[in-house]
Amino acid sequence: MKKDAVLTISLLLAFMSCWVIHPDKEYIDYIDFDTLILLFCLMMVTEGMKEEKFFQFLGGKILDCVKTARGIVLTLIFLCFFSSMFVTNDVALITFVPLGILILRSAEMERYLCFTIVMMTIAANLGSMLTPVGNPQNLYLYSISEFSMGSFLWFMLPYSIAAAVLLIFFTVFQFWKKRERIHVKLLQEKTGKKNILYLFLFLLCILNVAGVIPKGSLLLITVLFLLFLNRGLFAKADYSLLLTFLGFFIFVGNVNRIQTLNHFIGGILSGNEILVSVGASQIISNVPAAVLLSNYTSNVKALLVGTNLGGLGTLIASMASLISYKQLAEAYPGEKKRYLVLFTEFNFIFLAVLLLFSAVLMR
């Protein structure tokens, strides 16, 4: 709880709300078990793929083809952008930020370290918005909406394209007058044969999102497979995130039964879903903002845009951003201040541009 501020806040809010609305049989209806089950299964599968070095292997193969400094930076950025669509933004950053630090150090490109890690973080947070499995708030909002998989992708696609264009623009501009040719030769990671089974389980998760496989079957198959594949993975799942969701489900459920507060929040939110969700995300981060605000509006599309764009801005707007910061701070303590300045500058530039873009699209 000391290490995870959002978990602590969610459990304290849940506990305090229990003094207002005493626990009863309605509490069980607060909890979205579908979201928790799918999130748990995705965690287990991606942890297994990380352990088998699948992502490092893939990144190494791609980087073998890159010959310039700009190409290396763009490759690292878009490894985060595209991988986050399938394995969530936090897993993408946990996997590729250490790889990025290693590559930049090996290529003597440490002068680009802060810029590259900032862009990788923005790329993971924005790339993840395209798919229902890209981040926790998408999983939750998708589960309570009437989106099909195709309609969800089609709705979020313009925002993803706009984000990719911005990432390319700022990176090309950074290297506009630089033509450094660099070849990085890394020790290639060997990937395990178990990845075939992990990819199969990941496919089942996607089929579940598409409504082909029920949650109960997915959970049973995943648990049985992992009992034989690698029992140690059960100790590596991010249970703090699951508990965070549980705490906010209880808190939001109780708040929803307080009529006065219910009307107040609903009045503020009505017609301002994107701006309110962006603002709330800056303070409590975008995942709890999605859970809280979804009870006061049926405009899931606006919440989806607001909480995804709301991951930009402050360091806590998306908790995944803290992963990059911690890794850079450990490797290069002297770069923390410069990193935070660049992070804040670029995040708010991206947020402003994409908010203007959303105003045009949602008009």
VEXMI-449676 format. One record per residue (C-alpha): x, y, z; residue in one letter. Coordinates in Angstrom, 3 decimals, decimal comma, always signed. Layout:
N
east X	north Y	up Z	resn a
...
END
This chain:
363
east +0,000	north +0,000	up +0,000	resn m
east +2,967	north +2,345	up +0,619	resn k
east +4,244	north +1,718	up -2,916	resn k
east +0,868	north +2,055	up -4,649	resn d
east -0,867	north +5,347	up -3,864	resn a
east -3,887	north +4,639	up -6,085	resn v
east -4,520	north +1,282	up -4,381	resn l
east -4,351	north +2,959	up -0,966	resn t
east -6,750	north +5,714	up -2,026	resn i
east -9,227	north +3,254	up -3,552	resn s
east -9,341	north +1,078	up -0,427	resn l
east -9,650	north +4,093	up +1,901	resn l
east -12,489	north +5,523	up -0,206	resn l
east -14,228	north +2,132	up -0,217	resn a
east -13,840	north +1,825	up +3,569	resn f
east -15,114	north +5,352	up +4,261	resn m
east -18,085	north +4,895	up +1,945	resn s
east -19,064	north +1,796	up +3,926	resn c
east -19,783	north +4,047	up +6,936	resn w
east -22,358	north +5,932	up +4,869	resn v
east -23,892	north +2,948	up +3,059	resn i
east -23,545	north -0,054	up +5,319	resn h
east -22,597	north -3,369	up +3,650	resn p
east -25,599	north -5,322	up +2,403	resn d
east -26,535	north -7,804	up -0,315	resn k
east -26,417	north -5,077	up -3,001	resn e
east -22,622	north -4,843	up -2,642	resn y
east -22,115	north -7,912	up -4,832	resn i
east -23,834	north -6,093	up -7,706	resn d
east -21,225	north -3,312	up -7,554	resn y
east -18,451	north -5,581	up -8,805	resn i
east -17,875	north -6,047	up -12,539	resn d
east -16,539	north -9,613	up -12,427	resn f
east -16,244	north -9,761	up -16,234	resn d
east -13,630	north -6,987	up -16,244	resn t
east -11,702	north -8,502	up -13,315	resn l
east -11,583	north -11,968	up -14,897	resn i
east -10,385	north -10,727	up -18,273	resn l
east -7,822	north -8,419	up -16,669	resn l
east -6,472	north -11,287	up -14,546	resn f
east -6,164	north -13,626	up -17,540	resn c
east -4,372	north -10,982	up -19,625	resn l
east -1,963	north -10,306	up -16,764	resn m
east -1,074	north -13,977	up -16,435	resn m
east -0,543	north -14,481	up -20,162	resn v
east +1,608	north -11,379	up -20,654	resn t
east +3,689	north -12,210	up -17,565	resn e
east +4,351	north -15,631	up -19,097	resn g
east +5,398	north -14,086	up -22,419	resn m
east +7,699	north -11,654	up -20,601	resn k
east +9,308	north -14,527	up -18,699	resn e
east +9,937	north -16,346	up -21,981	resn e
east +11,643	north -13,204	up -23,390	resn k
east +9,143	north -12,954	up -26,245	resn f
east +9,030	north -9,144	up -26,357	resn f
east +12,808	north -8,689	up -26,055	resn q
east +13,290	north -11,232	up -28,840	resn f
east +10,796	north -9,402	up -31,068	resn l
east +12,344	north -5,996	up -30,317	resn g
east +15,868	north -7,254	up -31,005	resn g
east +14,876	north -8,677	up -34,389	resn k
east +13,270	north -5,410	up -35,436	resn i
east +16,193	north -3,268	up -34,255	resn l
east +18,635	north -5,386	up -36,281	resn d
east +17,225	north -3,729	up -39,395	resn c
east +17,717	north -0,121	up -38,190	resn v
east +20,778	north +1,875	up -39,264	resn k
east +20,253	north +5,472	up -38,037	resn t
east +19,811	north +7,242	up -34,695	resn a
east +16,402	north +8,523	up -35,770	resn r
east +15,411	north +5,023	up -36,872	resn g
east +16,397	north +3,549	up -33,502	resn i
east +14,346	north +6,134	up -31,589	resn v
east +11,324	north +5,734	up -33,880	resn l
east +11,549	north +1,941	up -33,560	resn t
east +11,590	north +2,096	up -29,747	resn l
east +8,659	north +4,524	up -29,740	resn i
east +6,520	north +2,420	up -32,067	resn f
east +7,418	north -0,834	up -30,309	resn l
east +5,609	north +0,699	up -27,325	resn c
east +2,835	north +2,155	up -29,490	resn f
east +1,865	north -1,093	up -31,231	resn f
east +2,627	north -3,578	up -28,439	resn s
east +0,472	north -1,608	up -25,967	resn s
east -2,563	north -2,290	up -28,166	resn m
east -2,318	north -5,966	up -27,254	resn f
east -0,463	north -6,317	up -23,937	resn v
east -1,527	north -3,052	up -22,177	resn t
east +0,439	north +0,158	up -21,765	resn n
east +2,111	north -0,787	up -18,475	resn d
east +3,408	north -4,135	up -19,808	resn v
east +4,770	north -2,383	up -22,918	resn a
east +6,689	north +0,104	up -20,759	resn l
east +7,935	north -2,498	up -18,275	resn i
east +9,270	north -4,486	up -21,230	resn t
east +10,664	north -1,902	up -23,627	resn f
east +11,899	north +0,994	up -21,468	resn v
east +14,781	north -1,092	up -20,010	resn p
east +15,515	north -2,312	up -23,556	resn l
east +15,523	north +1,308	up -24,753	resn g
east +17,930	north +2,394	up -22,019	resn i
east +20,244	north -0,515	up -22,893	resn l
east +20,167	north +0,290	up -26,621	resn i
east +20,768	north +4,023	up -26,202	resn l
east +23,648	north +3,324	up -23,844	resn r
east +25,178	north +0,756	up -26,228	resn s
east +24,885	north +3,156	up -29,180	resn a
east +26,275	north +6,105	up -27,164	resn e
east +22,988	north +7,957	up -27,708	resn m
east +22,336	north +8,903	up -24,069	resn e
east +21,824	north +12,555	up -25,073	resn r
east +18,486	north +11,429	up -26,509	resn y
east +17,530	north +9,398	up -23,417	resn l
east +14,938	north +11,709	up -21,831	resn c
east +13,286	north +12,556	up -25,137	resn f
east +13,087	north +8,889	up -26,156	resn t
east +11,660	north +7,626	up -22,831	resn i
east +9,097	north +10,455	up -22,763	resn v
east +7,964	north +9,586	up -26,295	resn m
east +7,889	north +5,862	up -25,501	resn m
east +5,634	north +6,611	up -22,515	resn t
east +3,285	north +8,798	up -24,554	resn i
east +3,277	north +6,148	up -27,308	resn a
east +2,286	north +3,374	up -24,870	resn a
east -0,500	north +5,479	up -23,328	resn n
east -1,895	north +6,521	up -26,717	resn l
east -1,329	north +3,285	up -28,638	resn g
east -3,239	north +1,373	up -25,976	resn s
east -6,421	north +3,354	up -26,621	resn m
east -7,133	north +1,598	up -29,930	resn l
east -8,213	north -1,781	up -28,519	resn t
east -10,424	north -2,955	up -25,637	resn p
east -7,456	north -4,891	up -24,173	resn v
east -5,012	north -1,985	up -24,473	resn g
east -5,564	north -0,639	up -20,964	resn n
east -7,770	north -1,264	up -17,913	resn p
east -10,196	north +1,614	up -18,496	resn q
east -10,887	north +0,393	up -22,034	resn n
east -11,624	north -3,093	up -20,716	resn l
east -14,060	north -1,677	up -18,188	resn y
east -15,811	north +0,777	up -20,511	resn l
east -16,030	north -1,836	up -23,268	resn y
east -17,659	north -4,302	up -20,847	resn s
east -20,432	north -1,841	up -19,906	resn i
east -21,006	north -0,510	up -23,432	resn s
east -22,820	north -1,825	up -26,474	resn e
east -19,694	north -1,675	up -28,641	resn f
east -18,806	north -4,614	up -30,852	resn s
east -15,102	north -5,251	up -31,334	resn m
east -15,264	north -3,769	up -34,848	resn g
east -17,189	north -0,643	up -33,838	resn s
east -14,800	north -0,014	up -30,935	resn f
east -11,744	north -0,199	up -33,203	resn l
east -13,391	north +1,974	up -35,835	resn w
east -14,361	north +4,619	up -33,260	resn f
east -10,879	north +4,858	up -31,735	resn m
east -8,924	north +4,537	up -35,011	resn l
east -8,852	north +8,289	up -35,904	resn p
east -7,393	north +9,116	up -32,475	resn y
east -4,721	north +6,431	up -32,871	resn s
east -3,782	north +7,706	up -36,339	resn i
east -3,594	north +11,295	up -35,038	resn a
east -1,388	north +10,134	up -32,132	resn a
east +0,943	north +8,251	up -34,508	resn a
east +1,268	north +11,318	up -36,757	resn v
east +2,179	north +13,498	up -33,760	resn l
east +4,781	north +10,980	up -32,547	resn l
east +6,391	north +10,845	up -35,993	resn i
east +6,300	north +14,641	up -36,375	resn f
east +8,040	north +15,407	up -33,072	resn f
east +10,626	north +12,650	up -33,536	resn t
east +11,482	north +13,666	up -37,114	resn v
east +11,683	north +17,307	up -35,982	resn f
east +14,082	north +16,313	up -33,178	resn q
east +16,425	north +14,710	up -35,736	resn f
east +15,725	north +17,138	up -38,591	resn w
east +19,371	north +18,136	up -39,169	resn k
east +20,945	north +14,961	up -37,827	resn k
east +21,986	north +12,093	up -40,111	resn r
east +23,782	north +9,826	up -37,646	resn e
east +24,302	north +6,300	up -38,917	resn r
east +24,454	north +3,828	up -36,050	resn i
east +24,334	north +0,072	up -35,851	resn h
east +23,425	north -1,554	up -32,569	resn v
east +24,305	north -5,198	up -32,139	resn k
east +22,645	north -6,633	up -29,067	resn l
east +22,998	north -10,086	up -27,632	resn l
east +19,892	north -11,746	up -29,019	resn q
east +17,482	north -13,074	up -26,434	resn e
east +16,335	north -16,641	up -26,900	resn k
east +12,591	north -17,010	up -26,703	resn t
east +11,002	north -20,112	up -25,180	resn g
east +8,739	north -22,664	up -26,858	resn k
east +6,047	north -21,999	up -24,243	resn k
east +5,223	north -18,800	up -26,116	resn n
east +3,112	north -20,832	up -28,556	resn i
east +0,804	north -21,782	up -25,688	resn l
east +0,837	north -18,253	up -24,271	resn y
east -0,121	north -16,886	up -27,692	resn l
east -2,961	north -19,415	up -27,790	resn f
east -4,218	north -18,184	up -24,393	resn l
east -3,884	north -14,589	up -25,589	resn f
east -6,031	north -15,474	up -28,615	resn l
east -8,663	north -16,848	up -26,225	resn l
east -8,651	north -13,504	up -24,386	resn c
east -9,268	north -11,696	up -27,692	resn i
east -12,079	north -14,132	up -28,536	resn l
east -13,598	north -13,410	up -25,137	resn n
east -13,556	north -9,668	up -25,843	resn v
east -15,255	north -10,418	up -29,168	resn a
east -17,970	north -12,327	up -27,292	resn g
east -17,056	north -15,772	up -28,678	resn v
east -15,881	north -17,365	up -25,404	resn i
east -17,589	north -16,755	up -22,020	resn p
east -15,579	north -15,359	up -19,097	resn k
east -15,977	north -18,480	up -16,962	resn g
east -14,536	north -20,728	up -19,665	resn s
east -11,647	north -18,336	up -20,273	resn l
east -10,756	north -18,280	up -16,572	resn l
east -10,958	north -22,072	up -16,241	resn l
east -8,821	north -22,742	up -19,350	resn i
east -6,220	north -20,132	up -18,358	resn t
east -5,877	north -21,432	up -14,794	resn v
east -5,627	north -25,079	up -15,901	resn l
east -3,022	north -24,296	up -18,566	resn f
east -0,893	north -22,240	up -16,171	resn l
east -1,038	north -24,877	up -13,435	resn l
east +0,871	north -27,144	up -15,831	resn f
east +2,872	north -24,485	up -17,718	resn l
east +4,185	north -22,275	up -14,936	resn n
east +2,586	north -22,110	up -11,497	resn r
east +4,993	north -19,373	up -10,464	resn g
east +3,066	north -16,893	up -12,612	resn l
east +0,241	north -16,851	up -10,066	resn f
east +2,597	north -14,969	up -7,734	resn a
east +3,471	north -12,385	up -10,392	resn k
east +0,045	north -11,055	up -11,386	resn a
east -0,623	north -7,418	up -10,476	resn d
east -3,117	north -8,128	up -7,693	resn y
east -2,819	north -4,520	up -6,511	resn s
east -4,534	north -3,400	up -9,736	resn l
east -7,335	north -5,929	up -9,200	resn l
east -7,757	north -4,704	up -5,604	resn l
east -7,730	north -1,103	up -6,858	resn t
east -10,625	north -1,915	up -9,184	resn f
east -12,448	north -3,703	up -6,359	resn l
east -12,057	north -0,704	up -4,067	resn g
east -13,349	north +1,722	up -6,676	resn f
east -16,262	north -0,576	up -7,572	resn f
east -17,373	north -0,495	up -3,916	resn i
east -16,802	north +3,248	up -3,563	resn f
east -18,632	north +4,102	up -6,794	resn v
east -21,471	north +1,723	up -5,955	resn g
east -21,976	north +3,416	up -2,592	resn n
east -21,673	north +6,930	up -4,024	resn v
east -24,318	north +6,001	up -6,574	resn n
east -26,754	north +5,347	up -3,704	resn r
east -26,248	north +8,826	up -2,194	resn i
east -28,882	north +10,792	up -4,076	resn q
east -27,633	north +14,339	up -3,360	resn t
east -24,076	north +13,585	up -4,493	resn l
east -25,426	north +11,589	up -7,402	resn n
east -27,350	north +14,582	up -8,783	resn h
east -24,389	north +16,940	up -8,230	resn f
east -21,876	north +14,829	up -10,165	resn i
east -24,427	north +14,075	up -12,884	resn g
east -25,117	north +17,808	up -13,307	resn g
east -21,435	north +18,686	up -13,729	resn i
east -20,787	north +15,797	up -16,097	resn l
east -23,751	north +16,273	up -18,415	resn s
east -22,503	north +17,580	up -21,769	resn g
east -18,925	north +17,926	up -20,472	resn n
east -17,911	north +14,263	up -20,307	resn e
east -14,609	north +14,616	up -22,162	resn i
east -13,328	north +17,657	up -20,265	resn l
east -14,471	north +16,365	up -16,858	resn v
east -12,910	north +12,940	up -17,407	resn s
east -9,650	north +14,553	up -18,592	resn v
east -9,631	north +16,789	up -15,500	resn g
east -10,464	north +13,935	up -13,116	resn a
east -7,716	north +11,804	up -14,672	resn s
east -5,095	north +14,433	up -13,822	resn q
east -5,905	north +14,018	up -10,116	resn i
east -6,949	north +10,391	up -9,569	resn i
east -5,598	north +8,853	up -12,849	resn s
east -7,667	north +7,679	up -15,792	resn n
east -8,640	north +4,171	up -14,604	resn v
east -10,503	north +5,241	up -11,433	resn p
east -11,893	north +8,246	up -13,322	resn a
east -13,507	north +5,852	up -15,833	resn a
east -15,014	north +3,689	up -13,077	resn v
east -16,323	north +6,671	up -11,111	resn l
east -17,792	north +8,734	up -13,947	resn l
east -19,363	north +5,834	up -15,850	resn s
east -22,135	north +5,705	up -13,248	resn n
east -23,278	north +9,233	up -14,077	resn y
east -23,520	north +9,224	up -17,851	resn t
east -24,563	north +6,903	up -20,638	resn s
east -22,190	north +8,654	up -23,059	resn n
east -19,540	north +5,932	up -23,011	resn v
east -17,946	north +7,242	up -26,216	resn k
east -17,115	north +10,570	up -24,598	resn a
east -15,781	north +8,848	up -21,472	resn l
east -13,659	north +6,576	up -23,641	resn l
east -12,079	north +9,542	up -25,404	resn v
east -11,754	north +11,591	up -22,215	resn g
east -10,124	north +8,935	up -20,053	resn t
east -7,737	north +7,838	up -22,821	resn n
east -6,644	north +11,394	up -23,610	resn l
east -6,699	north +12,049	up -19,865	resn g
east -3,763	north +9,653	up -19,534	resn g
east -1,703	north +12,549	up -20,903	resn l
east -0,787	north +15,464	up -18,672	resn g
east +0,493	north +14,929	up -15,133	resn t
east +2,743	north +12,061	up -14,100	resn l
east -0,153	north +10,336	up -12,296	resn i
east -2,736	north +10,854	up -15,058	resn a
east -1,853	north +7,346	up -16,245	resn s
east -0,216	north +5,146	up -13,619	resn m
east +1,780	north +3,472	up -16,402	resn a
east +3,751	north +6,724	up -16,733	resn s
east +5,235	north +6,139	up -13,290	resn l
east +6,855	north +2,944	up -14,595	resn i
east +9,008	north +4,870	up -17,075	resn s
east +9,894	north +7,526	up -14,525	resn y
east +11,009	north +4,969	up -11,918	resn k
east +13,141	north +3,067	up -14,427	resn q
east +14,856	north +6,212	up -15,719	resn l
east +15,367	north +7,538	up -12,155	resn a
east +17,077	north +4,298	up -11,117	resn e
east +19,379	north +4,185	up -14,159	resn a
east +20,115	north +7,947	up -14,426	resn y
east +19,231	north +9,796	up -11,171	resn p
east +20,755	north +12,998	up -12,488	resn g
east +18,260	north +13,142	up -15,373	resn e
east +15,094	north +13,168	up -13,228	resn k
east +14,492	north +16,925	up -13,336	resn k
east +15,114	north +17,198	up -17,081	resn r
east +12,882	north +14,199	up -17,693	resn y
east +9,988	north +15,676	up -15,691	resn l
east +10,240	north +18,997	up -17,555	resn v
east +10,219	north +17,273	up -20,960	resn l
east +7,491	north +14,862	up -19,859	resn f
east +5,175	north +17,660	up -18,722	resn t
east +5,893	north +19,817	up -21,779	resn e
east +5,232	north +17,123	up -24,384	resn f
east +2,284	north +15,565	up -22,536	resn n
east +0,355	north +18,819	up -22,393	resn f
east +1,194	north +19,620	up -26,034	resn i
east -0,161	north +16,206	up -27,103	resn f
east -3,191	north +16,634	up -24,818	resn l
east -4,042	north +20,091	up -26,219	resn a
east -3,728	north +18,996	up -29,854	resn v
east -5,732	north +15,783	up -29,374	resn l
east -8,447	north +17,598	up -27,408	resn l
east -8,861	north +20,013	up -30,315	resn l
east -8,963	north +17,026	up -32,657	resn f
east -11,630	north +15,349	up -30,507	resn s
east -13,712	north +18,557	up -30,488	resn a
east -13,826	north +18,393	up -34,286	resn v
east -14,614	north +14,669	up -34,424	resn l
east -17,271	north +14,670	up -31,677	resn m
east -19,024	north +17,804	up -32,960	resn r
END
